[in-house]
């Protein structure tokens, strides 16, 4: 191949290299954890504000599993407990621009005596988003309950299937994509839902992550949840799959190298 043709080939692929470099930069951009709760630490020492009056406290080596957690247990009637972190305007803007992820490791605790517990107004982990629309906010939430056998029931807020899990700790993730503006829902790393749009609710206020146990009309004594981890991060949803992009880059470089050698 003549030098002029070789140069033309290189120019032809320049735009691909530029795009590939941009993608690598985006892929290498580490996610930022804005706030989290870990283990048996009191959430108020980690920056979470709290409200409500239900029983709460540290759990060490829960059920002999080696897992530490913070319990939020309803004592019956109108008792409840929430833990909250409010996003600043900049944090919310970054979350909506680059994507966000809400992770949680939770054990739902059935009532004693054991009874079927519906998913409404029970334990939950939620991101509430104020996008500037007067009188409304978008709610992305994971709600928990149990069946008469004590199995954990899990459902996204206001929509979709109810998943039945074995009792004990499970990992949950909501990953919101800024391109599609939809969230994917994972249980123990397995994708369950890829098109969760959340729900618009009729109230306004701050954007915040909150978790805990809500009130119920009837007493469901000792029902609640043990929270081993709750974390909110930004930047993860925007990153493409690095392995596929790396393969593309290697293939492209190989093609161009062969063509240059043929010159």
C-alpha positions, 0 to 999 in steps of 0.5 A: 500500500502506498504512503498516501493510501496508508495516510487516508486509512489512518485519517478514516479511523481517527474519529473512531479513536477519538470516540474510543478514547472518550468512552475509555475516559467515561468508563474509567470515571469512578463512581462517587459514594455520596453517603452510606450506612454500614454494619452496626454503626448508629446511622446518626454518627454517619450523617443520617438524620432520624425521626420517629419512635420505633425500636432501633439499635445495633445488631452484631453477628446477626443470627450467627451469620457474621453480619452486623446491622442496624435494626429498625423494628416496629413496636406496634401501632403508630411507631415508626423510624426513618433515616434520611440524607438530603442531596444538595442541588449540585449532588442532584444535578450530578446524579441526574447527569451521570446516573445514580445507584442505590444499594442495600443489604437488608434482612426483613424481620417478620412479626412475632407471632408470624403472620402475613405482612403486606408490602404497603407501609412496611420496611423500605429503602427509597430515593425521592427526587425533586426535579422542579415540577411544582407539587410533585416528586419522583419516588424510586423505592424497594418495599418489603414484607413477608408471607405466612411462612416467613419468606421475604416479599420484595416489590418496587414501589407502586408497580411490578411483580412481587418477588419471594425470597428465602428469609435472611439477608439479600442484596438489592440495587437500583441503577438509574440510567441518565440516557433512558431515565429508567432504573434497573432492579437487581436482587443478589446481583440478578437483573429483575427489572430493566425499565423501572420509571419510579412513580410521581407522587403529589408532594414537594420538598427536598431530594433525599434517600431515606430508609427504615420502617413506616407506620401501620394501622394495626399493630404488627409487633416486632416487625421491621428490618435489619439494615447491614448496608445502605449506600447511594452513589453517582456516576455508575449508571453512565459507564458503558461495559468496559470489557466490550469497549476494551475488546473493540479498542484492541481489535481496532488497534490491531487492524490499524497496525496491520495496515501500517505495516503493509505500507 
